[in-house]
């Protein structure tokens, strides 16, 4: 594992935190999503884009917001909070609202919880504004108009996916009508997933099969297919998960696994399906800034559960886990992003990547009793990490091996471990040993108290 011996002056860490990105036409004040007073921007919901540049600026504004803060769900906090809530990260922050994720003591007034609810709904609201504005616009090139609608549908589906996995039944918002939104009711989990599927299926043919941005910072049809494949995995729709992953994996003109693990998370990674471009002056990714240690942990460090999951000789442990010794104690941290602080932009924030698609297809194949195909995909990931082939033949053993490989390959990425524990039914068995007072209802976060007060039609999750 890579060792850093020097102690960095934390004053230099702060740098310049703010990079103002103006979102043209549709940025609204919607911090309290379910509360939603009358929009201060009267163009919301009736905006008409006059040309391609203004419509593109509106979409680009959403992507920029996703990476311009330190507390939002789309920039570091999902990885941090889900890692603390599961078995990936240990807390060193001393912050009550963060500690409560690690110690299983969440309450509805937690400020981080509120961000996990409000921020994705903000992006959903803005995506809906783009869709409505484009539907009211005449004169834009038809292909460009379809592409922009496809991107907005993708954003809407992506945000709802995380909301339903954090909170369970939620409102699925498809309008900028603040009166409707302020009294929106929670819809059952299966209805939410049906609408996510519908949005992604609509987006796929609208999106181009090439990348229209620097790097891979704007989703294309393969990004929508990759996200939909994940959704089908969660729905246990094995055939469709297999079909979509095969489409993505087979697109070799765009995608291939990086053989060098240190190149996986770079901005020009061939493994990337969708990344977010950093926008904070002086930084690459917030995760690199937050996770890399130069002394006693500021916020978190990897747990022994992560370290113990790796076999001897696993190259991911060498490349993707950093270590430092401070005051005779040794700490381990995620090192997938290897730039702590620097204006030379070499890393983009990875959201969807090819390795996950291989593991989705492996699991789908195993569930479809195509054991040899499942082993082949699993071994692609194992061999890239320097491990030998999995040689077992039973379906049960193979599925366990795939789950273990997901734990190792996708650790400290977008809450994969937490969501996997939930969807595979392992959360109670694993976390009841680690978390005081753990109960099955803890697999859902509480709805923020302010949202319950803003909208009486929303009820609290059981256990809170």
N, C-alpha and C positions, 0 to 999 in steps of 0.2 A: 504494500500500500504506500501511496505517496505521502511523504512526511514533510511538514513545514516546521522549521525549528524557530524561526524568528518571531518575535512579538511585534505586531503592527501597531502603530500609533492610532488608536481608535478615533482620534479627532479627524484624521484624514479620511475615515470611512464615510463621513457624513456627506462630503462633496456638495454637489448641487442637486437637490432632490426634485426640483420642479421643472417640468418642461411643459409649457402651455400649448395645447393643441386646440385650435378653434374648430368647432364643428358647425359647418354652415347650415343655416336654415332651420335645423330641427333640434338642436340641443335645447332641452327643456329642464326646468327645475322639477325633478321627479324623485328626490331622495326618499320621500315617504310614498312609496309606490301605491300601496293599497289606499292610503289616505287621499292622494291625488286631488288637490284643489284645482280650480280652473287654470289651465296652462298659461304661463306668463308670456309665452311666445304664441301669438294668435295664429301663426302659420301652421302650427302643429295640427296634423290631421287633414289640412286643406292645402298643404304646400304643393306648389307646382314647380318642378325643376325646369329651368329655362334652357339648360344645356348639359352635356355630359359631365363637364367639370364640376358643376354644383352637386349633381347626384353622386358623383364619385367621392367628392369631399365629404358628403354626409356619411357614406359608408366608412371611409377612411377614418373619420372621427370616432366611430365606434371602436375600431381596432386599436386606435391610439389610446383611447381611454382604458382599454383592457390592460395596457402595460405602463400606464403613466403613474400609478399609485403604488402604495406599499401595503394597503389594507384590504384590497378588493379580492373577490373570489377568483378572478381571472389572472391574478398576478401574485403568486407565492402563497396566498393564504389558504387556498384549497389544499395544496400540498402540505403546508404546515399543520393546519388544524385537523385534517383527516389523518395525517401521520401521528399526531399526538393522541387523537381519539382512538386509533387502532393500536398496533403494537410496533410501529416503526420508529417513533421519535420519543426521546425523553425531554422533559421541560426543564429549562434553566432560566426562564424569563423573570420569574417572580411576579408576573402580571396576573392578577386574579382571573381576569377574563380569558387568559390563555391557559393558565394552570387548570381551570375547570374542565377543559377538553381532555387533558391528560388524566385527571383524577376522577373523571366520570361524575362531575358535580355541576353540569350545565343547568342554567336556569333561564327563563324566557327574557330576562333583562340583559343578557350578555351582549356587549357591543359588537364583538366579532360575529356573533350569530346574526345580528341585524344586518351586517355587511353582506353576509352570505345570502341573505334574502333580498335585500334592496338592490344590490348592484346588478345581478342578472336580470331583475325585472326592469331596471333602467335601460339595459341594452335591448331587452325585448320591446320596450316601449319605443325606442328609437328605431329599431328594425321595422316595427309596424308603421311608423311614420314614413320610412323610406318606401315601403310597399304601397301605402296609400297615396303617397305623393307621385310615385311612378305610374300608378293606375290612372291618376288625374292628368298626367303629362302627355302632351302630343308633340311630335317633332323629333324625339330622340330616336337614334338608330335602334331598330327592333331588336337586333342581337345584343346590343349593349344594355338595353332596357331589360331584356330577359335575364341577362347575366346578373344585373344588380338586384333584381327581384329574387333570383336564386340565392345570392349571397345573404340577403336579408332573411329569407326562409331558413337558411342554414344557421345563422346566428340565433334565430328564435328557437329552433329545435335544440341547438347546443345548450343554450341557457336553461331551457326547461328540463333537459336531461339532468343537469346538475341539481336543479331545484327539487325534482321528484326524488332523486337519490338522497338528498339531504333531509327533506321534510316529509316525504310521502305524498299524500293527496294535497294538491295545490291548485290554485286557479291557473288555467291555461289562457293566456292573454293574447288576443289576435286583433286588437283595435287600439286606437288612441283615444277613444271615447272615454273621457275621465269619469263620467257619471256611471257608465257600465262597469268600468274597472274598479271604482271605489266600493262597489257592492258585489264584486265577483265572489263566487262561492268556490270552495274546494271541490275538485273533481276527482273521482276515483283513480287510483294508480293505473289501472288498465286503460282508462280513457285518455289519460295523459300520454301514455306510451303510444296509443293509437294515433294521437295527433302529432307526436314527434315523428312517427313513421310517415304519416301523410305529408308533413312539411318536407321531410328529406326526399321522399319519392317525387314530390313536385319539383324540388330544387335540382335533382340530378340531371334531368334533360335540359334545364335552363342554364346550367353552369358550363363553362368551356372545359375541354379536356386538356388544356394547357394552362400555364401559370401566367397571370397578367401583371404580376408585381415583381419588385426586386426580391429575389429569393422565392420563398413559397409562403408569403405573408398574406395572401388572399386565397380563400378556399376555391377549389375547382370541383369538377364532378367527382374526382376520385376522393377528395376530402369528404364529400357528402356520402359517398359509398362506404368509406372507412368508418365514419360515425354511425351510419345505418347498420353496418355489420356488427358494431359493438352493441347497438340497441337490440338487434335480433339475438345476439348472444345472451343478453340479459333477459330476453323474453323466451329463451330456450327454443327459438325457431332455428333449429340447427341447419336445415336445408338452405334457408335464405342467408344465414350467416356464412355458410360455406360458399355459396354462389358469389356473394359480394366480395369476400376476401380473395377469392380466386381471380376476380376481375382486377383488383388492385395489385395483387402480387404479380400477376401476369403482365402488367404494364411496365415492362422492363426499359422502355425508352425514358421513363421518368424515375423509376424506383429500383433500388437495389440495397441490400444490407451493406453498411460500411464494414469493411474487414478490420479496420483500426478503430477500436472502441473510443479513442480520444477524438475521433472525428464525427461521432454520431450526433452531437448536439451543436455542431457548428452551423453557421447560417447557410452554408452551401452543401449541407449534408444531403446525400442522395437517398438517405433513409427517410427524410422528412416528407410528410404528406401535407401537414399544415403547421406553420409556425407563426408566432406573433413577433413583429419587429419591435425591438426596444426603442423607447422614445425619451428616456430620462437622460439628461445631459451627464456625461461622464461615466455612465454605467453600460454594461451589457445587460445581463438579466438580473432581476431583483433576487431570484433564487441564489445565484452565485454570490451576490453581495450578502445575503442573509445567512446562508448556510456555511460558507467557507469560514473556518476558524483560524484565528491567529493568537489564541490564548484561551482562557476559560470561556466556555460557551456564553454568548450573549442572550440567545433565545432557546436553542435546542441542540441536540446531538443525537446521532443514531443510537438506537437501543441495541441491547445484546441479541434481541430476537432477529434483527436484520443480519447482524454479523454471523450468528449461528446458522443462518439459512444457507450460507455459501459452502460449497464443497472445497476441499483443498485443490489448488490449481485453477480456480475460477478467475479468469482474467478480469471480470467485472469488479471483483473485490480489489484488484490491483489498480484498475483505472478509475473506477467510479466511487471509491470510498477514500476519503482523506483522513489523516490522523495527525494529532499534535499532542505533545506532552507539555503540560504546564503545571508547575508546582507539584511535580512528581505524579500527577494524575494524567492518564491518557484518554483522549476523547476522539471519537470518530464522527465523521460528518459526510453528507452527500457531496460528491465531487463530480457529478455529471456535467455541471457547468463549472468551468475551471478559471473563469475570469472574475476576480473579486471586484476590481474597480479599474476602469480604464476607458478612455474615449475611443480607442480603436475597436470598432464594432466587428467582432468575429463570431459571436454567438447570438442566435435568435432563440426565442422561447418556444420550445417544442410542445406542441399540443397533440398531434396525431403522427405516429410513425409506423414504419413498415413492420418492425419486430412484433408489435401488438397484433397486426393482421395475421402473421404466421401463427401466433399462439391462439387467436380466435379460431382460425381454420383447424388447427390441431384439435382443439376442444370439440368443435362441431363434428369433425370426422370421427373422433372417438365416440361421441354420443350417437352417431349414425352407424357405429360398429364397423367403421372402416379403419381398423387398427393400424395397418401398415402405413396408410396415408397420414394418420395422426402422428405416428412415430417419426415419419420422415420430416414433417414440419417441426415437431419438437426438437429433433436432432439438428436441424438447421440452426436453431437458436443456441442449443447446447454446444455445438461444434464451434460456432463463432466465439463463444466464451471460453474455448479451450478444453471443454469437457467431452468425454467419450459419448458414444451413442447410448440412449436408453434401450435396454435389451428386454424389458419385461413384455409380456404378451396379454395379460388380463386387462380388461377394460377398466376395472377399478384401480389397478396399479397405475395404468397410463394416465387416467384423469388426475390422480394425486400428483403424479410427476409433472403434469401440465400446470396444476395449481402452484406447485412449488416453483416451477420455472417462471411463472408470472410474478411471484413474490420477489424473485431475484432480479429478473429483467426490468420490472416496472416499479421497483421501490422508489419512494420519494418522487413520484410523478402523478400529479393530478388526482390523488386519492384512490388510485387503482386498488391498493391493498385493502383499504377500508370497504370499498364497494364489493370487492371479491369475497371478503369474509361474509358480507351480508347476502349476496346473491347465491352463494354456495351453501348457506345455512350453517356456516362455521363460526359465526360471530360469538354466539353464546359460549361455545366450548372454549374458544381461544381467549376471549376477553374477560370471562367470569373469573379466570385465574389471576388476571393482572389488574382488574379494576375493582375498587371497593364498591360493594352493593350493586354490582351489575345485574340488570334484569333485561328480559327480552325487549321490552318497550324502548330500551336505550338505543336500539338500532335506528331510530328516527330522532333527529334533533327537535327541540321544542320550537314551536312557532313564536317569533319575537312578540313580546308583550305589547309593544306599541302597535303592531299590526292587528292584534286582537281588538285593541281599543279603537283603532281607526275604522275597522270593518267588523261589526258585530256578527256578520254572517260567517266569519271564519272561526272555527273551533280549535281548541288546543289538542295536541297529540296526547295519547294516553301516557300516563306516568309522570306528567308534569302539572 
